[in-house]
């Protein structure tokens, strides 16, 4: 089956069984009233035809990030977790390290492609962009398989990651693990 046919079959499957997403914003300062990055992720998830099952904001504290992610990873009704924020190089930015520690299979291409696309927008500053994604594979009793993506918190970065990488492939990724 060609790649395009494979993706079309996944998209058809997703219309019958929508992808259920949780959205996590990592920030020491954001609230629901001013969480532009989280709002954009939610809008783009819905526009792609997927569902938003949960949404939360946690401080950029490794324990808080891990606790929320593990709570959602233990649920079988969440197919993907989309995290925004806490990915920079400041001392308080810990999201990438927490997410990487949970992944059982990293999709290296996500971070590589994200930085390539960022390069086209911001030049050399793209090397400061940390983004990671992959699969957390667990047995069904422990929540099953969940895709986990961490992207920067700026709306520009969210737009880049969601419209170019995550939204076009999310149904395909989840379908692969459901089959």
C-alpha positions in Angstrom: 0.0 0.0 0.0 1.4 3.4 -0.9 2.1 6.0 1.8 -0.8 8.2 0.6 -3.2 5.3 0.5 -2.1 4.3 4.0 -2.7 7.8 5.3 -6.1 8.0 3.6 -7.1 4.7 5.3 -6.0 6.1 8.6 -8.0 9.3 8.1 -11.1 7.2 7.2 -10.6 5.2 10.4 -10.3 8.4 12.4 -13.6 9.7 11.2 -15.2 6.6 12.6 -13.2 6.6 15.9 -11.9 10.2 16.5 -8.5 10.7 18.1 -8.8 11.7 21.7 -6.3 14.3 22.8 -5.2 15.9 26.1 -3.5 19.3 26.0 -0.9 20.3 28.7 0.5 23.8 29.0 3.7 24.1 31.0 4.2 27.6 32.4 4.9 29.4 35.6 2.8 32.4 34.4 0.0 31.3 32.1 -3.6 30.9 33.1 -6.6 29.7 31.1 -7.4 33.4 30.4 -4.0 34.0 28.6 -2.9 30.6 27.4 -2.6 31.5 23.7 -0.5 28.4 22.9 -2.9 26.0 24.6 -5.9 27.7 23.0 -4.3 27.4 19.6 -3.5 23.7 20.1 -7.1 23.1 21.1 -8.5 24.9 18.1 -6.2 23.1 15.7 -7.0 19.7 17.3 -10.7 20.4 16.8 -10.2 21.7 13.2 -8.4 18.4 12.4 -11.6 16.6 13.5 -10.1 15.2 16.7 -11.5 15.5 20.3 -10.1 17.3 23.3 -10.6 15.1 26.3 -8.6 17.0 28.9 -6.7 20.3 29.2 -4.5 21.5 32.1 -1.8 24.0 33.0 1.0 23.1 35.3 4.0 24.9 36.6 7.4 24.2 35.1 8.3 21.8 37.8 9.4 18.3 36.8 7.3 16.7 39.4 4.1 18.5 38.4 4.7 17.8 34.7 5.4 14.1 35.3 2.4 13.7 37.6 0.0 15.2 35.1 1.5 13.2 32.2 1.5 9.9 34.1 -2.2 10.5 35.2 -3.2 10.9 31.5 -0.9 8.1 30.3 -2.7 5.7 32.7 -6.0 6.4 30.9 -7.1 4.3 27.9 -9.3 7.0 26.6 -6.5 9.4 25.6 -4.7 8.6 22.4 -2.3 11.6 22.3 -1.0 14.2 24.7 0.1 17.5 23.2 2.3 19.6 25.5 3.3 23.2 24.9 5.8 25.3 26.9 8.8 24.7 29.1 11.0 23.6 26.2 13.6 26.3 26.0 17.1 26.4 27.4 16.4 28.4 30.6 17.1 26.6 33.9 13.3 26.3 34.6 12.6 24.7 31.2 12.3 21.0 32.1 9.5 19.6 29.8 11.8 18.0 27.3 13.7 16.0 29.9 10.4 14.8 31.6 8.8 13.8 28.3 11.9 12.0 27.0 12.1 10.0 30.2 8.6 8.7 29.5 9.0 7.8 25.9 9.4 4.2 24.9 10.0 5.1 21.2 11.1 8.6 20.2 10.1 9.9 16.8 13.4 11.7 16.1 12.0 13.2 12.9 9.5 15.3 14.8 12.2 17.4 16.5 14.4 17.5 13.4 11.6 18.6 11.1 10.3 21.1 13.6 13.7 22.8 13.8 14.0 22.7 10.0 10.7 24.5 9.6 11.6 26.9 12.4 14.9 27.7 10.6 12.9 28.9 7.6 11.0 31.3 9.9 13.6 32.5 12.5 17.0 31.5 11.1 19.7 30.4 13.5 17.5 30.9 16.5 15.9 27.6 15.5 18.7 25.8 17.2 17.3 27.0 20.5 14.0 25.2 19.8 13.6 22.0 21.6 10.7 19.7 20.5 10.3 16.0 21.1 7.7 13.4 20.3 7.1 9.8 20.4 5.2 6.8 21.8 4.6 5.7 25.3 3.8 2.1 25.0 2.2 0.3 28.0 -0.1 -2.7 28.4 -3.8 -2.0 28.2 -4.2 -2.2 32.0 -1.7 0.7 32.3 -3.4 2.9 29.7 -2.2 1.3 26.5 -0.3 3.2 23.8 -0.3 7.0 23.8 1.6 9.5 21.6 3.3 12.3 23.4 4.5 15.5 21.8 6.2 18.5 23.5 6.5 21.7 21.5 7.5 25.2 22.4 4.8 27.5 23.9 4.8 30.4 21.5 1.8 30.5 19.2 4.1 30.6 16.2 5.8 27.4 17.3 2.5 25.8 18.0 1.2 26.7 14.6 4.3 25.3 12.9 4.3 22.0 14.8 0.6 21.4 14.7 -0.2 22.4 11.1 2.9 21.0 9.5 3.6 17.9 11.5 1.3 16.7 14.2 -2.2 17.3 12.8 -1.5 15.8 9.4 0.0 12.6 10.9 -1.9 12.1 14.2 -4.6 9.9 12.7 -2.0 7.8 10.9 0.1 7.4 14.0 -2.8 6.4 16.2 -4.3 4.1 13.6 -1.0 2.3 13.3 -1.1 1.4 17.0 -4.8 0.5 17.0 -4.4 -2.0 14.2 
